[in-house]
Amino acid sequence: MQLHLSSWPEVEEYLAKSKAILIPIGSTEQHGPNGLLGTDCIAPETIAKRAGEEAGFLVGPTFNVGQAQHHMAFTGTITLRPSTMIAAMVDWAQSLAHHGFERLYWLNGHGGNIHTINAAFSEIYHASSFDGVDSNRAPVRCTLRNWWELPGVMDICKQLFPVGEGHHATPSEVSVTYFAYPEAQKRVTMEPKIAPFGPIRDAKDYRRRFPDGRIGSDPSQASPEAGEKIVAAAVKAVISEFKQFVEA
Ligand code: NI
């Protein structure tokens, strides 16, 4: 069940039996020569949508722009200031809390978002204390999970791509998007076959070190078939974790 494809009476009905929602969160940023700009939102969204359908829980609209400053030397990338992202996440959480949601499970698709998401959680929890509510219990409880860290997922990725998984624009994440949108596949010859590794600094330095946007990866190996296997493992893990989070 997806919030943006539901009517208000349907959401009201859902709230009568569950106060929990899963929100995919990602980034709109370059993902190398054959990766989609939406990779980091499409991956958590695809996993969340399937998990929600299978287990009957509500999936929120995808928070689809995040911390992508270091990708700004590549066309099409969109980024938020950390303060903007925190403010927007707080407003999303407070809107949902206003309607009665108490558990927000954020399924993240982008490593660069992690610090800012955790800062947003602090901001969300502070709001309840500073509102004069005499309690340390926040009206909403949040949790963050990076999809690639879900139990069982990395094992499958390593099995599928023992060479050239790398750090950015990985064959695993590109496979997940090709599974979701097979019509968006791009066949590109990678030069060099495996991209260099190195540190992430500012946007200009990133482009100089990693001219086509990849870090350490060979995403020409990506396929919808591989993506399907990764998604299946992730869906299973999300369902189990979401249920635990709801009951905790
Ligand atoms: Ni990514």
Boltz pocket constraint, residues with backbone or C-beta under 6 A from the ligand:
constraints:
  - pocket:
      binder: B
      contacts: [[A, 31], [A, 39], [A, 40], [A, 109], [A, 110], [A, 168], [A, 169], [A, 173]]
      max_distance: 6.0
